[in-house]
Amino acid sequence: MADVRVDGISKYFGDFGAVKEVSTVFEEGTVTVLLGPSGCGKTTLMRMIVGLETPTTGSVMIGDTDVTRVPTNKRQIGMVFQYPVIYRGTTVARNLELPLVAAKMDSAARKKRIDEMAEIIGLTDVLETNVDRLDNAGRQKVAVAREVARQPEVLLFDEPITNVDLTSKLELKRSLKQLFTELRQTIIYVTHDQTEAMSLADKIALMNTGRIVQLDAPRVVYDRPDDVFAGWFLGSPGMNFLRTGFVVEGSSLHSPLLASPIPVGAEAQHATTMGIRPEQLTASLDEQPDHVRAEIVDKAITIGGRMLLGVKVQDLEIKAVVEHDIGKNASSSIWIKLPQESLHLFDAHDRKIEAGLQSVG
């Protein structure tokens, strides 16, 4: 195993910057998910790490070795693509064995390695099956096991479960989670799917417009987004954002959405946006002293049976995810509270304002 370091790495195609001055470390033994929308630069960054693209600027280090100009086949990297890369017309076991033969591993060691990989990823019962008889998810498992069996220093995954059906996707995700947990390998995993990222990652590197905007544990990225984009991209639905409807006066923040002003630090004077996640609002059918009355303008059922409400206070409209019974029994209005600890403030550049909200007590 080894860590992967990129320093000032960029990739330009003419005047278009696909990746712009990215410097970061993908830690040894850690699953780091490169997450972001299509066109954000995540695949281009991965291709420069593996050697399929040459950086315009910057360097790539694997461990203590500068591999920026080293050919792909010399980088000790294993890679799994969207579509399974396997040897057709042969058995599962033979697919796993051929790279080990090329590495001059003896037969006893090969068998041991194959059996270990098959057990971890769930291929034991099909080792003697021709890969042509497997479905797409099964073939992708073979592709994963074949790369892992080689024991490269780094493993890269490029949206490996994108092209399988939903049931197979869930099964493959479980298999990958088990594999990653047991391996503790340096893994860089590319996806646009936030659920996939939250499930598999030790750390998420969130990308937007060619840059990594936040790198942290999944819950940290979700609960404490560094910018408006992170708050919007993660979540279904994403964070509520208010560009108007609040004002900072002295050391207090006022809003029609708040039953009373809340204390804030001096940095809050620079706030131009206030945010809160829909599920972090609290709601009640009955009047509460620390809640405000909100008009219900829309209702929908969400995953897990909870309800997504569109609510309005004066001219401010936001979304709230509430328990099913509350949403079902609410008619024209509901009482809501925006907990201070769940509020976020952002500046004119959409960056989080640190310590803008003071804790109470």
Secondary structure, DSSP 8 states (H G I E B T S, - for coil): ---EEEEEEEEEETTEEEEEEEEEEE-TT-EEEEE--TTSSHHHHHHHHHTSS--SEEEEEETTEE-TTS-GGGS-EEEE-SS----TTSBHHHHHHHHHHHTT--HHHHHHHHHHHHHHHT-GGGTTSBGGGS-HHHHHHHHHHHHHHT--SEEEEESTTTTS-HHHHHHHHHHHHHHHHHH--EEEEEES-HHHHHHH-SEEEEEETTEEEEEE-HHHHHHS-SBHHHHHHSSSS--EEESSS-EEETTEEE-TTSSS-EEB-GGGGG--EEEE-GGGSEEESS--TT-EEEEEEEEEE-GGG-EEEEEEETTEEEEEEE-HHHHHH--SEEEEE--GGG-EEE-TTSBB-TT-B----
